Amino acid sequence: MKKLLLSGLLLVSSTLFAQHIFVDKSTSLVWQDHQDNYKLSITYYQSQEYCSKLVIGKYNNFRMPTLRELQSIVDYKKFDPAIKKGFDYVSNEYYWSTTPFADDNKIVWLINFKKGERTVKDMHYDRHIRCVQSSK
């Protein structure tokens, strides 16, 4: 009975695990893909903490993405959302990156996945987060 229960739990957890990440084989990056990516809107500093504590299955080394990494999942041939096929949870709002704006280190670049456009904002605003890690 315990073996049956354990195997059932492993099946459920591996299914949940598969639904909460997107592996981009072209960049070897593992992206969080969870309802938090759609619903959660927090400051830059809160996003850093959120990503550092995130664990999804065997992946536990998440971080905030750079602007270049975020741009790597934009699909400029699509609109609303302008993101690669395979992501289930995406908001039409801005997502944090760790890339600072050249003139002010309290301002960072963000990506909006409605059109794939980028902008800069102060770190104290509430924005969305999509955590990432290398699969290598």
Summary of the structure (lengths in Angstrom):
residues: 136
radius of gyration: 16.0
end to end distance: 37.7
largest distance: 62.9
contacts: 374
relative contact order: 0.22
helix: 27%
strand: 31%
